[in-house]
Amino acid sequence: MKKMFLGLSLAVAALGFLMSPAMAAPVLSVSDQAFLASLAAPVPAAKRPHIALKDTCTANCAGGGTVTCSGGGSCTAVDGNCSVGEPGHVVCGGVTTSCPACPADCDELFSNCELSCDPCPIKFFQCSPYRCRCDFLHCGF
C-alpha cells in the first residue's frame, strides 16, 4: 500500500510539472488582462503623464517676515543680511521675489535729512518709518 501511495504521489507530481504555466495560473478578467497589456506596451514620450516636481522655498527677510515661492523643479532662497546689502529673496522658475529693502541706518537717515533741510533746521525727524520735516520758518537766510 505504501508503495502504491508513493507511486501515485510521484505520478501526480510529474503531471504537475508537465502542465503548462497558463493552466496553472489563475484566470484573469478582461480588464486585468488589458491592464497588464498596457504595462507591456511602449508609450510614446509625448503621451506619458508629466510629473512636475513642486518645490517650495522660503527666505527670512532682514527687516522681519518671510517671502515664499513654489514652482516646478528647483528653487533657491537667500536669507536677508543687511550688512552685505541683501534684503533676502527667493527664485522659483526663474521668477525672483524679494523682501522689502534693508532699512537704512538711522544715523545715515538723519544726515540725509539735515542735507535736504540745509540751511533750515530740522523740525521733525523719525527713523522708522522715515519722516523728515524742515523748519522753514527759522532758516538762517
C-alpha positions as CSV (number, residue, x, y, z in Angstrom):
1,M,0.0,0.0,0.0
2,K,2.8,2.4,0.9
3,K,4.4,1.7,-2.5
4,M,1.2,2.4,-4.3
5,F,0.7,5.7,-2.4
6,L,4.2,6.7,-3.2
7,G,3.8,5.8,-6.8
8,L,0.6,7.7,-7.1
9,S,2.1,10.8,-5.4
10,L,5.1,10.8,-7.8
11,A,2.7,10.4,-10.8
12,V,0.6,13.4,-9.7
13,A,3.8,15.5,-9.1
14,A,5.1,14.6,-12.5
15,L,1.8,15.6,-14.1
16,G,2.1,18.9,-12.3
17,F,5.4,19.6,-13.9
18,L,4.1,18.7,-17.3
19,M,1.2,21.2,-17.1
20,S,1.6,24.5,-19.0
21,P,2.1,27.6,-16.8
22,A,-1.1,29.1,-18.3
23,M,-3.1,26.3,-16.9
24,A,-1.6,26.7,-13.5
25,A,-2.1,30.4,-13.4
26,P,-5.4,31.9,-12.1
27,V,-7.9,33.1,-14.7
28,L,-7.7,36.9,-15.1
29,S,-10.6,39.2,-16.0
30,V,-10.7,41.0,-19.3
31,S,-9.9,44.4,-17.6
32,D,-7.0,42.8,-15.7
33,Q,-5.6,41.4,-19.0
34,A,-6.0,44.8,-20.7
35,F,-4.2,46.5,-17.8
36,L,-1.3,44.0,-18.0
37,A,-1.1,44.5,-21.8
38,S,-0.9,48.3,-21.3
39,L,2.0,47.9,-19.0
40,A,3.9,45.9,-21.6
41,A,3.2,48.2,-24.5
42,P,5.6,51.1,-25.0
43,V,4.1,54.6,-24.6
44,P,5.4,57.4,-26.7
45,A,7.1,60.2,-24.6
46,A,4.5,62.7,-25.7
47,K,1.7,60.7,-24.2
48,R,3.4,59.9,-20.9
49,P,2.0,61.8,-18.0
50,H,4.2,64.7,-16.9
51,I,5.1,64.5,-13.2
52,A,6.1,68.0,-12.2
53,L,8.1,68.3,-9.1
54,K,7.0,71.2,-6.9
55,D,9.5,72.8,-4.6
56,T,8.8,75.5,-2.1
57,C,11.5,77.9,-0.9
58,T,11.2,80.4,2.0
59,A,13.7,83.2,2.8
60,N,13.8,85.2,6.0
61,C,13.7,88.9,5.3
62,A,16.3,91.1,7.0
63,G,13.6,93.5,8.3
64,G,11.4,90.7,9.6
65,G,8.9,88.4,7.9
66,T,9.5,86.0,5.1
67,V,9.0,85.6,1.3
68,T,8.0,82.2,-0.2
69,C,7.6,80.8,-3.7
70,S,6.6,77.5,-5.2
71,G,7.4,76.2,-8.7
72,G,8.3,73.3,-10.8
73,G,11.8,72.0,-10.5
74,S,14.2,73.6,-8.1
75,C,14.1,76.9,-6.3
76,T,16.6,78.9,-4.3
77,A,16.3,81.0,-1.1
78,V,18.7,83.7,0.2
79,D,18.1,84.9,3.7
80,G,18.4,88.7,4.3
81,N,21.6,90.2,5.6
82,C,21.7,94.0,5.5
83,S,25.4,94.2,6.5
84,V,26.1,93.0,2.9
85,G,23.1,94.8,1.4
86,E,21.0,91.7,0.9
87,P,17.3,92.1,2.0
88,G,16.5,88.4,1.2
89,H,14.9,86.8,-1.9
90,V,13.6,83.6,-3.4
91,V,13.8,82.4,-7.0
92,C,11.3,79.8,-8.4
93,G,11.1,79.0,-12.1
94,G,13.3,82.0,-13.0
95,V,11.0,84.4,-11.1
96,T,12.5,86.4,-8.2
97,T,10.5,87.5,-5.3
98,S,12.4,90.0,-3.0
99,C,11.9,91.1,0.6
100,P,11.5,94.8,1.2
101,A,14.7,96.8,1.0
102,C,17.0,96.8,4.0
103,P,16.2,99.5,6.5
104,A,18.7,102.3,6.3
105,D,20.9,103.1,9.2
106,C,19.2,105.8,11.4
107,D,22.3,108.0,11.6
108,E,22.6,107.9,7.8
109,L,18.9,108.9,7.5
110,F,19.4,111.8,9.9
111,S,22.4,113.1,7.9
112,N,20.3,112.9,4.7
113,C,17.5,114.8,6.5
114,E,20.0,117.5,7.5
115,L,21.3,117.8,4.0
116,S,17.8,118.1,2.5
117,C,16.8,120.8,5.0
118,D,20.0,122.9,4.9
119,P,20.1,125.8,5.6
120,C,17.0,125.3,7.7
121,P,16.9,123.3,10.9
122,I,15.0,120.0,11.2
123,K,11.5,120.4,12.5
124,F,10.7,116.7,12.8
125,F,12.7,113.5,12.2
126,Q,11.6,109.9,12.6
127,C,13.8,106.9,11.6
128,S,11.2,104.2,11.1
129,P,9.1,104.8,9.2
130,Y,11.3,107.6,7.8
131,R,10.0,111.1,8.1
132,C,11.9,114.3,7.8
133,R,10.3,117.8,8.0
134,C,12.2,121.0,7.8
135,D,11.5,124.2,9.8
136,F,11.3,126.7,7.0
137,L,10.2,129.5,9.4
138,H,13.6,129.5,11.1
139,C,16.0,129.3,8.2
140,G,19.3,131.2,8.5
141,F,18.9,133.3,5.3
